[in-house]
Amino acid sequence: MTDETRPGEGRTTSDFPEPQGRPEFLPADEPGEQADRRSDPPASFGASWGDPSGRPDTPGVSPYEPPGRSDGVPPQDGGTRAYEGPSFESPAGPRGFESPFESPGGTRAYETPSFGPAETGPRPMQPPPFMGAYGGNHPPPPRQALGMGPGWAPPPQGGPGAGALPRRGLNAGVLIAIAVAIALVASVLGSLGTYLLTRSGSSGTDPSYSLGPAPTGATNRAPDSVAGVAARVLPSVVSLEVGNGTNTEGASGSGFLIKNGYVVTNNHVVAMAAKGGEIKIMFNNRKTTAGRIVGRDPGSDLAVVKPEETFGTPEITLGNSDQVVVGDPVIAIGSPLGLSGTVTTGIVSSLNRPVIAGDETGAATEEPAYISAIQTDAAINPGNSGGPLVNGRGEVVGVNSAIATLSRSVNSQSGSIGLGFAIPVNQTRRVAEELITTGKAKRPKIGIVLDKDYKGQGVRIASEPAEGRQPVDANGPADKAGLKAGDVILEVDGLALQDGNELIALIRSKAPGAKITIKYQRAGAERTATLTVVADDQPAPTPS
């Protein structure tokens, strides 16, 4: 502040030495203290500031005497001031700032510095109640204050060592604008990402899509695998198309090539051609040729056909059906529903299953076939008839012949339900040889007539003659073994009999000259006997 009781003497800032570091403050109510107390700011700054110039206080002289104030205390030295400070010019003009401190008389104790003429008169200073870092809040200094040195600053808020005053944050409008901008950018980026993901088209196609190349590997299979067996057997399997010569009806089935180019199949496959029809044979290489019937046996449902050409087709290998046991893996090959070269697999699910195959209409055109069959769960369907059933070595163990169905409709066919039946290959071998050598097959028999009305255990020999025949043929196998009318046959070769059809099927599966052991019952006593099967050259309409 300027000395308002004295005219200006043209002092400049060079009249006062530059203060070093922070300005020192000294309470105005203790003028008699030593100068060394100025170095440490007091904890409570009571009345006013000390001399900013660093000059010692004059006892009894007040550093500040605000103009226009009078409280009855006369000024020192006849109304003149003890403090002569530099004159300041505020860059903001004469307005400056107003102090919140007022004197007891209601007027302000500290006005905005006036840079005009000094006022005169006694005006004792009312010390402001500073309370901040050095006693409280304090008025900021004028801008570009001269004479106080470049390091001058008011005491910091919050006490000694406190940091800078907190900065003023952004107002609410700016924050809202930033949030809106971020939301807009996020929306644009999300829309762009969605577009890039779906730009391949609404149809879901992707021109760059690829599943990669297929894995490489050998197609060779082990010889004893299903694939290995099928590869060896398929070339020997054929399919047959049979017509009746009028192009109104037809039949289809399968077959396999044996020694010397003969084809074995079922009798019911080629029976239609026996009345003047034709047979067309197609081999596995898709080559076709015509065929003719060599011989057929309705009683065993087997037939032999001779093709005109074989195209170098290899013959199949025949196995031994007596070595087959339940659980053996088997493979059925044929042309079900005209689909040539079809391979299915399964196991042998039963042996010696009695099956009667014949004309379901009941017409007595041909005798029914009695088969002691190999049962399998390998899928056998219409068209598989006559095809081979082979074991794990690729050897034929049976000829697929019949399936069990749930439908008994004459004009409908049913598919596989897991119950297929094949003629044992040992019976097939014998019948095929007889058909090729003589044109007809022998009929095995033991020379008895059965009691059809018997419902008990086993099979009973008739007690009375039937249809002009005696219950036991004289000098026949049964008669020579000691069997008599009314005896009940319980077992054949250890197999308990369920009914007469099973006994007939078992005898038909044997070759003439084969020996069998039977257990029979007479008058409550069980006995055993051994019989030799013989052949009947003239098949009878009723099996015996």
Secondary structure, DSSP 8 states (H G I E B T S, - for coil): ---TTS------GGGS----SS-----TT-TTS-GGGGGS--SS--S----TT-----TT--S---TT--SS---STTT--S--------TT-S-----S-B-TTSSBSS-----SS---S----------TTTTS------TT-TTS-TT-----TTSTT----------HHHHHHHHHHHHHHHHHHHHHHHHHHHTT-TT---TT--------------TTSHHHHHHHHGGGEEEEEEE-SSSS-EEEEEEEE-GGG-EEEEHHHHGGGGGT-EEEEE-TTS-EEEEEEEEEETTTTEEEEEES--TT-----B--GGG--TT-EEEEEE-GGG-TTEEEEEEEEEEEEEEEES-TT--TTS--EEEEEEEE-S---TT-TT-EEE-TTS-EEEEEEEE--S---TT------S-EEEEEHHHHHHHHHHHHHHSS--EEE-SB-B-TT--SSSEEB-SS-BTTB-SB-TTSHHHHTT--TT-EEEEETTEE--SHHHHHHHHHTS-TT-EEEEEEEETTEEEEEEEE-EEESS--SS--
